Amino acid sequence: DTGNKRIVIFDSNGNYINQFGSAGLDPGQFDEPVGVAVAPNGLIYVTDTWNQRVQVFTSSVDGTIYVPYKQWDVQAWFGQSLENKPLITVNAEGHVFITDPEGFRIIEFDGEGKFIRTWGDYGQGPVEFGLAAGVAVDDEGHIWVTDAGNQRIMRFTLPQ
């Protein structure tokens, strides 16, 4: 619920369960939360856009209460245009991939927030983006990026 600075939890039938977050700078608070990803270990990763950070949450045993676990700053998301909405995914190894739409790149971190690599630049080439709008990982570990600026979907294989 980006406009209300919170994450709302529903069950698979659409029934409200709970919510967490509010407006602000402190852990557990947001300023434009956009992307949400659930890691294989159950941690919840959120792109907190205008606070320029990724926040990580852990849940209670029953999965209804979420509390701040860790966070790290991101050197990205400087513009406040409607297109600068960073999305996020987590692979099976717990690596976190975020889009930097107006930076024309993808940024990879390990699950603790340690920077691993970045790739992309502005353009139409095989590792360039017009606008990195979405990111996902498949079962084989490939990273898929929607390039809204060039109207295409791109698949990347990470180096070993």
Buried (B, 14 or more C-beta within 10 A) or exposed (E): EBEEBBBEBEEEEEEEEBBBBEEEEEBBBBBBBBBEBEBEEEBBBBBBBBBBBBBBBBBEEEEEBBEBBBBBEBEBBEEEEEEBBBBBBBBEEBBBBBBBBBBBBBBBBEBEBEEEEBBBEBEEEEEBBBBBBBBBBEEEBEBBBBBBBBEEEBEBEBEE
